[in-house]
Amino acid sequence: MDRREADWHEPIDRTRPSAARMYDYLLGGNRNYPSDRRAVAELLKTAPSTRELALNNRSFLIRVVRHIAERYGIKQFIDHGSGLPTQNNVHEVAEAVHRDAKVVYVDNDPMVLGYGRAVLDESPNAVILDADMTDTEAIVAGLANRIDLAEPVAALFVSVLHCIPDEADPKGMIERTVAMLAKGSVVVICQLVSDDASVRDTVTELMRQQTGDRWGRVRTEAEVRDFFDVDGLAVEEPGLMDVTDWRPDEQAPARQRTDEWIEFGGLARVL
């Protein structure tokens, strides 16, 4: 790894929850702190289905990566806002289909970078890049000699756009990403949505306070559909939906007990 990839020694603030560690806790992981667990407890008061939602989102990530590798034959993946390593990571799912699959994880959370480096030391075709997912120029520079942008690539934005505030222009990030990808590439987008304005406002404010304003907002389905409305991008079947229902496999989903919010999105192809 070069210095940019290895320079992850920023101190970890254990008193301030992070979205990545909260997600790890919801998935049953142990790379989290009491502050993260307390924040999840507060979140569950407003959105009691969040644990099932997180499990379903992880299942979707596994299914969509496998589908991309099998259906489209794509061997290159960029996972934006990858989060903490867990079981069935993107590179493991992709390598099960293509042994030579290459994966670049993108994140700037110091704990994600630390654990990611340790996990990926054993995988020669996967690296973690220290970059903000909205900094497309830095990401492109970090892909050099790893991802061939002249060939099809899968760009993943799975359960991360709600971490990006409007002023950081999440749709502009998608547009820049699509512009850099070769024809035949695919883009996966999903984020937390709710048709209940009180849920959107309450959860957004809670997460902004808990994470020190490292959060965007819960959006509507219409706003996520707009993220796909980009020149050169076409939504693939079965369309945009609650990701629990996107090409389900034989494993029964962890059905949400309540539906105050869902993870909404899908897959699109670069024309």
TIDRENVO-522719 format. One record per residue (C-alpha): x, y, z; residue in one letter. Coordinates in Angstrom, 1 decimal, padded with zeros to 4 digits. Example, Ala and Ser with C-alpha at 12.3 -4.5 7.8 and 13.67 -1.06 7.14 Angstrom:
<node <012.3, -004.5, 007.8>, "A">
<node <013.7, -001.1, 007.1>, "S">
This chain:
<node <000.0, 000.0, 000.0>, "M">
<node <001.1, 003.5, -000.6>, "D">
<node <001.0, 006.2, 002.0>, "R">
<node <-002.4, 007.5, 001.1>, "R">
<node <-003.9, 004.0, 001.7>, "E">
<node <-001.9, 003.3, 004.9>, "A">
<node <-002.2, 006.7, 006.6>, "D">
<node <-005.2, 005.8, 008.8>, "W">
<node <-003.8, 006.7, 012.2>, "H">
<node <-006.2, 009.5, 012.9>, "E">
<node <-007.3, 009.0, 016.6>, "P">
<node <-010.7, 007.3, 017.0>, "I">
<node <-013.1, 009.3, 019.1>, "D">
<node <-014.8, 006.5, 021.2>, "R">
<node <-017.2, 009.0, 022.8>, "T">
<node <-018.8, 010.1, 019.5>, "R">
<node <-020.9, 007.5, 017.6>, "P">
<node <-020.2, 006.8, 014.0>, "S">
<node <-022.6, 005.6, 011.4>, "A">
<node <-020.2, 002.8, 010.4>, "A">
<node <-019.9, 001.5, 014.0>, "R">
<node <-023.6, 001.8, 014.6>, "M">
<node <-024.2, -000.3, 011.5>, "Y">
<node <-021.7, -002.8, 012.7>, "D">
<node <-023.6, -003.1, 016.0>, "Y">
<node <-026.9, -003.5, 014.2>, "L">
<node <-025.4, -006.4, 012.2>, "L">
<node <-024.2, -008.1, 015.4>, "G">
<node <-020.6, -007.1, 015.1>, "G">
<node <-018.2, -006.2, 017.9>, "N">
<node <-016.3, -003.3, 016.4>, "R">
<node <-018.3, -000.7, 018.2>, "N">
<node <-018.3, 001.2, 021.5>, "Y">
<node <-020.8, 002.1, 024.2>, "P">
<node <-021.5, 005.5, 022.5>, "S">
<node <-022.5, 003.6, 019.4>, "D">
<node <-024.8, 001.3, 021.2>, "R">
<node <-026.5, 004.1, 023.1>, "R">
<node <-027.0, 005.9, 019.8>, "A">
<node <-028.6, 002.8, 018.3>, "V">
<node <-030.9, 002.5, 021.4>, "A">
<node <-032.1, 006.1, 020.8>, "E">
<node <-032.6, 005.4, 017.1>, "L">
<node <-034.7, 002.3, 017.8>, "L">
<node <-037.1, 004.4, 019.7>, "K">
<node <-038.1, 006.2, 016.5>, "T">
<node <-037.4, 003.4, 014.1>, "A">
<node <-037.8, 000.1, 015.8>, "P">
<node <-037.3, -001.9, 012.6>, "S">
<node <-033.8, -000.6, 012.0>, "T">
<node <-032.0, -003.9, 013.0>, "R">
<node <-034.0, -005.9, 010.5>, "E">
<node <-033.5, -003.2, 007.9>, "L">
<node <-029.7, -003.3, 008.4>, "A">
<node <-029.7, -007.1, 008.0>, "L">
<node <-031.8, -006.9, 004.9>, "N">
<node <-029.5, -004.2, 003.4>, "N">
<node <-026.4, -006.4, 004.0>, "R">
<node <-028.2, -009.3, 002.3>, "S">
<node <-029.0, -007.0, -000.7>, "F">
<node <-025.3, -006.1, -001.0>, "L">
<node <-024.3, -009.7, -001.2>, "I">
<node <-027.0, -010.5, -003.7>, "R">
<node <-026.4, -007.6, -006.0>, "V">
<node <-022.6, -008.1, -006.0>, "V">
<node <-023.1, -011.8, -006.9>, "R">
<node <-025.6, -010.8, -009.6>, "H">
<node <-023.3, -008.3, -011.1>, "I">
<node <-020.4, -010.7, -011.2>, "A">
<node <-022.5, -013.5, -012.7>, "E">
<node <-025.0, -011.7, -015.0>, "R">
<node <-022.7, -009.0, -016.3>, "Y">
<node <-019.3, -010.7, -015.9>, "G">
<node <-017.9, -007.7, -014.2>, "I">
<node <-014.7, -008.2, -012.3>, "K">
<node <-014.0, -004.7, -011.0>, "Q">
<node <-015.8, -003.1, -008.0>, "F">
<node <-015.6, 000.3, -006.3>, "I">
<node <-017.4, 000.2, -002.9>, "D">
<node <-018.1, 003.8, -001.8>, "H">
<node <-018.4, 004.3, 001.9>, "G">
<node <-017.7, 000.6, 002.5>, "S">
<node <-017.9, 000.6, 006.3>, "G">
<node <-016.4, -001.9, 008.7>, "L">
<node <-015.4, -005.4, 007.4>, "P">
<node <-017.9, -008.1, 008.3>, "T">
<node <-018.7, -011.5, 006.8>, "Q">
<node <-019.2, -011.9, 003.1>, "N">
<node <-017.5, -008.7, 002.1>, "N">
<node <-017.6, -007.4, -001.4>, "V">
<node <-014.3, -008.9, -002.4>, "H">
<node <-015.2, -012.3, -001.0>, "E">
<node <-018.5, -012.4, -002.8>, "V">
<node <-016.9, -011.2, -006.1>, "A">
<node <-013.9, -013.6, -005.8>, "E">
<node <-016.3, -016.5, -005.3>, "A">
<node <-017.4, -015.9, -008.9>, "V">
<node <-014.2, -014.5, -010.4>, "H">
<node <-011.0, -015.4, -008.6>, "R">
<node <-009.3, -012.5, -010.2>, "D">
<node <-011.9, -009.9, -009.2>, "A">
<node <-010.6, -006.6, -008.0>, "K">
<node <-012.2, -004.4, -005.3>, "V">
<node <-011.3, -000.9, -004.1>, "V">
<node <-013.1, 000.1, -000.9>, "Y">
<node <-013.5, 003.8, -000.3>, "V">
<node <-013.9, 005.3, 003.2>, "D">
<node <-012.5, 007.9, 005.4>, "N">
<node <-013.6, 006.7, 008.9>, "D">
<node <-010.3, 006.0, 010.8>, "P">
<node <-011.6, 002.8, 012.4>, "M">
<node <-012.8, 001.5, 009.0>, "V">
<node <-009.4, 002.2, 007.5>, "L">
<node <-007.6, 000.5, 010.4>, "G">
<node <-009.7, -002.7, 010.4>, "Y">
<node <-010.0, -002.7, 006.6>, "G">
<node <-006.2, -002.7, 006.2>, "R">
<node <-005.8, -005.6, 008.6>, "A">
<node <-008.5, -007.6, 006.8>, "V">
<node <-007.3, -006.8, 003.3>, "L">
<node <-003.7, -007.6, 003.9>, "D">
<node <-004.6, -011.2, 003.1>, "E">
<node <-006.4, -010.3, -000.2>, "S">
<node <-004.0, -009.2, -003.0>, "P">
<node <-006.8, -008.0, -005.2>, "N">
<node <-008.6, -005.7, -002.7>, "A">
<node <-007.4, -002.4, -001.2>, "V">
<node <-009.0, 000.3, 000.9>, "I">
<node <-008.6, 003.9, -000.2>, "L">
<node <-008.7, 006.8, 002.3>, "D">
<node <-011.0, 009.2, 000.6>, "A">
<node <-014.3, 011.0, 000.9>, "D">
<node <-016.7, 009.3, -001.4>, "M">
<node <-017.7, 012.7, -002.9>, "T">
<node <-014.1, 013.4, -003.9>, "D">
<node <-014.3, 011.7, -007.3>, "T">
<node <-011.0, 013.2, -008.4>, "E">
<node <-009.1, 011.7, -005.5>, "A">
<node <-010.8, 008.4, -006.0>, "I">
<node <-009.9, 008.3, -009.7>, "V">
<node <-006.3, 009.0, -008.7>, "A">
<node <-006.4, 006.2, -006.2>, "G">
<node <-007.7, 003.7, -008.7>, "L">
<node <-004.5, 004.0, -010.8>, "A">
<node <-002.9, 000.6, -011.6>, "N">
<node <-005.8, -001.1, -009.7>, "R">
<node <-009.0, -000.5, -011.6>, "I">
<node <-009.1, -000.2, -015.4>, "D">
<node <-011.7, 002.4, -016.2>, "L">
<node <-011.6, 001.5, -019.8>, "A">
<node <-013.3, -001.8, -018.8>, "E">
<node <-016.7, -002.3, -017.1>, "P">
<node <-016.8, -001.4, -013.4>, "V">
<node <-019.4, -001.8, -010.7>, "A">
<node <-019.8, 001.4, -008.6>, "A">
<node <-021.5, 000.7, -005.4>, "L">
<node <-023.3, 003.3, -003.3>, "F">
<node <-025.1, 000.9, -000.9>, "V">
<node <-026.7, 002.6, 002.2>, "S">
<node <-024.4, 005.6, 002.1>, "V">
<node <-026.2, 008.5, 000.4>, "L">
<node <-028.2, 009.3, 003.5>, "H">
<node <-024.7, 010.1, 005.1>, "C">
<node <-024.3, 012.9, 002.5>, "I">
<node <-025.9, 016.3, 003.1>, "P">
<node <-027.6, 018.1, 000.2>, "D">
<node <-024.9, 020.8, 000.2>, "E">
<node <-022.3, 018.1, -000.7>, "A">
<node <-024.4, 017.4, -003.8>, "D">
<node <-024.9, 013.6, -003.8>, "P">
<node <-026.5, 013.6, -007.2>, "K">
<node <-023.4, 015.4, -008.6>, "G">
<node <-021.3, 012.7, -007.2>, "M">
<node <-023.4, 010.1, -009.1>, "I">
<node <-023.1, 012.1, -012.3>, "E">
<node <-019.3, 012.4, -012.0>, "R">
<node <-019.1, 008.7, -011.3>, "T">
<node <-021.2, 007.7, -014.3>, "V">
<node <-019.1, 010.0, -016.5>, "A">
<node <-015.9, 008.2, -015.6>, "M">
<node <-017.3, 004.7, -016.2>, "L">
<node <-017.0, 002.7, -019.4>, "A">
<node <-020.1, 001.5, -021.3>, "K">
<node <-021.4, -001.7, -019.8>, "G">
<node <-020.5, -000.6, -016.2>, "S">
<node <-023.2, -000.7, -013.5>, "V">
<node <-024.1, 001.6, -010.6>, "V">
<node <-025.9, 000.4, -007.5>, "V">
<node <-027.7, 003.0, -005.3>, "I">
<node <-029.8, 002.6, -002.3>, "C">
<node <-030.5, 004.7, 000.8>, "Q">
<node <-032.8, 005.1, 003.8>, "L">
<node <-036.2, 006.6, 002.8>, "V">
<node <-039.5, 007.2, 004.6>, "S">
<node <-042.9, 008.6, 003.4>, "D">
<node <-043.4, 009.9, 007.0>, "D">
<node <-042.0, 013.5, 007.3>, "A">
<node <-041.8, 013.2, 011.1>, "S">
<node <-039.6, 010.1, 010.8>, "V">
<node <-037.4, 011.7, 008.3>, "R">
<node <-037.0, 014.8, 010.4>, "D">
<node <-036.6, 013.1, 013.7>, "T">
<node <-034.0, 010.5, 012.5>, "V">
<node <-032.1, 013.0, 010.5>, "T">
<node <-031.7, 015.4, 013.5>, "E">
<node <-030.9, 012.5, 015.9>, "L">
<node <-028.1, 011.2, 013.6>, "M">
<node <-026.7, 014.6, 013.0>, "R">
<node <-026.4, 015.3, 016.7>, "Q">
<node <-025.1, 011.8, 017.5>, "Q">
<node <-022.4, 011.8, 014.8>, "T">
<node <-021.3, 015.3, 015.1>, "G">
<node <-023.0, 016.4, 011.9>, "D">
<node <-021.4, 013.5, 009.9>, "R">
<node <-024.8, 012.7, 008.3>, "W">
<node <-027.0, 013.8, 005.5>, "G">
<node <-030.7, 013.1, 005.8>, "R">
<node <-033.4, 010.5, 005.3>, "V">
<node <-035.0, 011.1, 001.9>, "R">
<node <-038.1, 010.1, 000.0>, "T">
<node <-038.4, 007.5, -002.7>, "E">
<node <-038.9, 010.2, -005.3>, "A">
<node <-035.5, 011.8, -004.3>, "E">
<node <-033.8, 008.4, -004.7>, "V">
<node <-035.4, 007.9, -008.1>, "R">
<node <-033.9, 011.3, -009.1>, "D">
<node <-030.4, 010.0, -008.2>, "F">
<node <-030.9, 007.5, -011.1>, "F">
<node <-032.1, 010.2, -013.5>, "D">
<node <-028.6, 010.8, -014.9>, "V">
<node <-027.5, 011.0, -018.6>, "D">
<node <-026.1, 007.6, -019.7>, "G">
<node <-027.7, 005.6, -016.9>, "L">
<node <-030.6, 003.2, -017.3>, "A">
<node <-032.4, 001.3, -014.5>, "V">
<node <-032.3, -002.4, -014.9>, "E">
<node <-035.0, -004.9, -014.1>, "E">
<node <-036.6, -005.5, -011.7>, "P">
<node <-036.5, -001.7, -011.1>, "G">
<node <-036.3, 000.4, -008.0>, "L">
<node <-037.8, -000.9, -004.8>, "M">
<node <-037.4, -001.8, -001.1>, "D">
<node <-034.1, -003.7, -001.5>, "V">
<node <-035.5, -006.6, 000.6>, "T">
<node <-037.6, -007.5, -002.5>, "D">
<node <-034.8, -007.0, -005.1>, "W">
<node <-034.1, -010.5, -006.6>, "R">
<node <-034.6, -012.3, -003.3>, "P">
<node <-032.9, -015.6, -002.9>, "D">
<node <-033.8, -018.8, -001.0>, "E">
<node <-032.9, -017.3, 002.4>, "Q">
<node <-035.8, -015.8, 004.2>, "A">
<node <-035.4, -012.1, 004.9>, "P">
<node <-035.5, -010.6, 008.3>, "A">
<node <-038.9, -009.0, 007.8>, "R">
<node <-039.3, -005.6, 009.4>, "Q">
<node <-042.0, -005.6, 012.1>, "R">
<node <-042.8, -002.0, 011.2>, "T">
<node <-042.4, 000.1, 008.0>, "D">
<node <-041.5, 003.5, 009.3>, "E">
<node <-038.6, 003.5, 006.9>, "W">
<node <-037.0, 001.2, 004.3>, "I">
<node <-033.8, 000.9, 002.2>, "E">
<node <-034.8, 001.9, -001.3>, "F">
<node <-032.9, 001.6, -004.6>, "G">
<node <-031.7, -000.7, -007.3>, "G">
<node <-029.2, -001.2, -010.1>, "L">
<node <-028.6, 000.7, -013.3>, "A">
<node <-026.4, 000.2, -016.3>, "R">
<node <-024.1, 002.7, -018.0>, "V">
<node <-025.1, 003.0, -021.7>, "L">
